[in-house]
Amino acid sequence: MKKAYKYITILLVSLSLSLVSLDMQAQCPMCKMSAEQNLKMGGTAGKGLNRGILFMFAMPYIIVGTLGFVWLRNRRKEDDPEVE
């Protein structure tokens, strides 16, 4: 039962840390300058560019986390003799 609390705690800490960094800027200096110029002219390309970069940055973590969760769940089924 203690292992379950450990995994839940790790999950909650990971989720809270990922939600804290939603407002960060993920652009190189040249992209940032171009996006700022676009926003000054009334365009919305800068917001979309930043969201796209953050999305590409988060996808490997989401994929690895999902694979880890599936592996952990299947491992528990193999270790628990009462499942069958």
Secondary structure, DSSP 8 states (H G I E B T S, - for coil): -HHHHHHHHHHHHHHHHHHHGGG-----HHHHHHHHHHHHTT--HHHHHHHHHHHHHHHHHHHHHHHHHHHHHHHHHHH-TT--
